[in-house]
């Protein structure tokens, strides 16, 4: 709070220089308060963006788990079959792309096995 005094213009015995100094100090405090409000709003916006991204990445973890289970369900011996090889490759690419987009580790989300 800037401590603005409602009686400021009527302060008895104040010289013009004191009033000018008082006015200058209040003006500088008001500028600083405005800058603080801008900085807080900017920080809150950054935090909001980070939280949104982390929430999205967290929501995508089960999708990644399902894709990983699909990859694990195709035995290596069966991957030579053209149909299963194509399916396995598609699921593998989707799984990799999901990890590139969500940046799980960047947002401190790790697999627990």
SVG drawing of the C-alpha trace seen along z (x, -y; Angstrom):
<svg xmlns="http://www.w3.org/2000/svg" viewBox="-8 -27 21 93">
<polyline fill="none" stroke="black" stroke-width="0.4" points="0.0,0.0 1.3,-3.4 0.2,-5.2 -1.5,-8.1 -2.6,-10.7 -6.0,-12.2 -4.9,-15.4 -1.8,-15.8 -2.7,-19.0 -3.8,-20.6 -0.9,-19.7 -0.5,-22.7 2.9,-24.4 4.3,-22.4 6.5,-24.4 6.2,-24.2 9.4,-22.2 8.1,-19.7 4.8,-19.3 6.8,-18.8 9.0,-16.2 6.0,-14.5 4.2,-14.5 7.4,-13.2 7.7,-10.3 4.1,-9.4 4.4,-9.4 7.5,-7.2 5.7,-4.8 2.7,-4.7 5.0,-3.8 6.7,-1.1 3.3,0.3 2.3,0.4 5.5,2.2 5.0,4.7 1.5,5.5 2.7,6.0 5.5,8.3 3.1,10.3 0.6,10.7 3.4,11.8 4.7,14.4 1.1,15.7 0.6,16.1 3.9,18.0 2.9,20.3 -0.5,20.9 1.0,21.9 3.5,24.3 0.6,25.8 -1.5,26.3 1.3,28.0 2.1,30.3 -1.6,31.2 -1.8,32.1 1.3,34.2 0.1,35.9 -3.2,36.7 -1.3,38.2 0.6,40.7 -2.1,43.3 -2.1,43.0 1.6,43.6 1.1,46.6 -1.5,48.2 0.8,47.7 3.7,49.2 1.6,52.2 0.6,52.6 4.3,52.7 5.1,55.2 2.2,57.5 3.8,58.2 6.5,60.8 9.8,60.1 9.3,63.4 6.0,62.2 7.4,58.8 8.6,60.4 4.9,60.8 4.2,57.9 0.9,57.0 2.3,57.1 5.5,55.4 3.5,52.5 1.2,52.3 4.2,52.5 6.0,49.7 2.9,47.5 2.3,47.9 6.0,47.4 6.1,44.2 3.0,42.9 4.5,43.7 7.7,41.9 5.8,38.9 3.7,38.7 6.9,38.5 8.4,35.8 5.2,33.7 4.5,34.1 8.1,33.8 7.3,36.0 10.7,35.8 10.9,32.0 7.8,31.7 9.1,34.2 6.8,37.0 8.5,40.4 7.5,44.0 7.2,46.1 7.7,49.7"/>
</svg>
